[in-house]
Structure formats: structure tokens, C-alpha cells
């Protein structure tokens, strides 16, 4: 692996974990606002609105909005750059993150595996159960084929699977109304794509496992999925009392298999109490107040955008300070006079592959022209008007506040032939081009960096 490849890999590492961290900040800020606004507006807003915003928050944990803002609008030349100390820190962060992510994936994976293993032990349901199941499907407008199984280890009804959805039911006989209640609930989960959103939430936890409140986001998503499902299923059952009586009776048997990849009729007694509370509150809800919906939407969007901008700008400032403070750790030569690096001159013909910025030079022999300018990414800076004599030297000195990712410096004669040197990984380039033939010459500077670079330097003609 070349040094250039290593630099690319390191930069990718820095950018990936910066994006992960900034997306965590974005999603977390939005979640805090959601919690506050939900308490403030309470039953003035339909629960579906709260659930929709919560799903948007889940997506925000994946979308690197903060990273894009920093990369596009707040890039000051330091952000996402790296020094030896920063790379070591990101190596440690990557190992720590990877260990936690693997542990979390294994934990969720084990539960998913248990569902698959349990499915193998299950068997097709009885004919009358299958008939009731198909009737409920038609009533909910579901046409897709969904497998319904029963198992001795299944204590509570649940739904699992995205590509091959399956509803699991207990073996014991239930009254028809109880059975319908369970089936309505599980099919409503399927219709609302709750299994898919459970997977999204699980993957979110695997990526952002280090965030202290990420499991709170996970639980809230699960709770509100159940609330929306309850409100919808009660409409088919017809009685909230009968609906929650069935759930409570099932809760007395909830000692069987559980997993986060399944949508269960019952999770815990605390969640059941909360579900009953929300169901009663929102069933009594009067006509929706559109002014409240608009107000909440505007406030939520405004606060979210502001927080994303603040987090992005804060990260840019903190990272810039980190780069500047760790740059001084580069070892300097002990000698008072730094050893001059000898470059191998290369030759060629000037191509038209880059756009140029042309500037005029007007100075006499032994005078020096100082430079302080920006070289745009992928562009060429060209200084015209040098007239050295034979055996004189065109001396070029270029430096920057940080190491060049790649710099090309050289001279152009009247025939468009070029002599140049290349360097990377240093913050200073100095070279003398000996003139063999008197005439007009230009000086050019090209940057291979992906962003604009500020340079300070000098162009001089001498006869040493």
C-alpha cells in the first residue's frame, strides 16, 4: 500500500466517523424537541402526527445532514484534515465503535435467530383459525399471502418477517372475539410496516450504540407503534374495554419467546398501562386543531434546522482547534538550518486540461516578488513576465499553514515546454530552476488538493 493510499484511507476514516457523530447529534436534537413538543401540545395533535415525526427522527439518525453542511458550507481547510494525533485517536475510536457495534449486532441477531428457530418448531394453524385470519385480512384490505402458525412455546401473538411475513399464535383455544382481537392487532402491525421500522430502529441502535439515550429513542418508537396500532385495531374490534381485556389476559402468560424483530401484542405491564392511557386520551380527542399541527410543524422544523446548523458549526470549530493544536507536535529538525530537499526536475509540454488564473510580474534583476493568495482546487496559477538570462536561476519558494496533499511547481518557456517538481506531505517547497536559454518564462503552481489552499511564497531571479 502506498503512502497516498494510506492518506486516502485515513481521510475516509475521519469523514465516516465525523458523519456518524454528526448524524447522532442531529437525530438526538430532533428527538429532544419531539419529547418537549409532545408534552406541550399533548392531545391537541393526532397521535399519527407524533408517530410520523418520530419516524422522521429515526431516518435523521442515518442522514449525514450535519456532515454535508460542514463539508459544503463550513469547510475552512482544516476540518476533516488530520495529524498524527488525530489519526491515532480515530483509530482508537474506530476499534471501540466496532467492538460495541459487533456486540449489539450479535445481541439483536441472537434474538432474530431465536424467532427463526421457533418458526421451525411451529405448525399450521387449525382450519377455523385460518378462516378467521383470512376474513380479518379481507376486512383490513390486505391481499398479500401471510403465513399464520401456532406453536407450544408461543405465549403471546406476534408478527415477524419482512420478505416472508408470519403471524405466530398460541396453541391454546381462544374465544372467537379474543382470536379476532389478536389477529386484528397483528395484521395492523403488518399493514403499518412496523416490522420494517423495527429493523430500522435496531440498525440505528447498532450504529449509535455509544449514545446514552439511543435506547430511549428505540423504546419510544416501539411504544408509539403500539399506540397507533391499538387505536386502529380498536376501530375493528369495536370496544376498547374488550380489546384491552384480551391484551391483559395475554399478559398473564407472557413468559415465552420475545424479540425486537417481532411486533408483539404485549411487551410489559408498564407499557400496557401507558397504551391504555393514550388510547383513552386520544379516543376522546375532539376535532383536530390544524393551527396546533401547523404551529408544531413550524416550531419543530425551525428548532431542528437551527440545532443542525449549530452542531455543524460547533464541530467545525472544535475540529479546527484540534488540528491546529496537534500540528505543533510534528518533530522539527534539531539543526538551526533546515536541510534543503533536492527535487528531481521533470519535463513535459503544458496541457490545456486545467483552467488558469494568469497574473503579470514586473520586477528587475535581484528583486523578489512575494505571493499571498489562494490556489483553487484543480486549477493552475500562472505568473507571466520573467526574462532571466542564461545561467541565471528562477527561484521559487512556496509554503502553507498545513501540508500539501499534492503540489506541482515549475516554469514554462516560450514554446510551452515545462520543467517542474512535485511534492506532497510537506508544508514547504523550495527549488531553483537553472536557465539554459535566455528568453521569456512563466511560473506556474498547481494544487492536487480537493479544496482551495492558501499559499505564501516568493519568486526571485538570481545568478548564484
Secondary structure, DSSP 8 states (H G I E B T S, - for coil): --HHHHHHHHHHHHHHHHHHHHHHHHHHHHHHHHHHHHHHHGGGS-HHHHHHHHHHHHHHTTS-HHHHHHHHTS--SSTT---HHHHHHHHHHHHHHHHHHHHHHHHHHHHHHHHHHHHHH-EE--HHHHHHHHHHHHHHT--S--EEEEETT--S-EEE-STT-EEEEESS---HHHHHHHHHHHHHHHHTTHHHHHHHHHHHHHHSTTSTTHHHHHHHHHHHHHHHHHHHHHHHHS-HHHHHHHHHHHHTT--S---TTEEES---HHHHHHHHHHHHHHHT--S--HHHHHHHHHHHHHHHHHHHHHHHHHHHHHHHHHHHHHHTTS---SSSS--------EEEE--SSS-EEEEE----TT-EEEEEEEE-TT-EEEEEEE---TT-EEEEEEE-SS--S-EEEEEE-TTSEEEEEEE-S-SEEEEEEE-SS-S-EEEEEEE-SSS-EEEEEEEEEE--
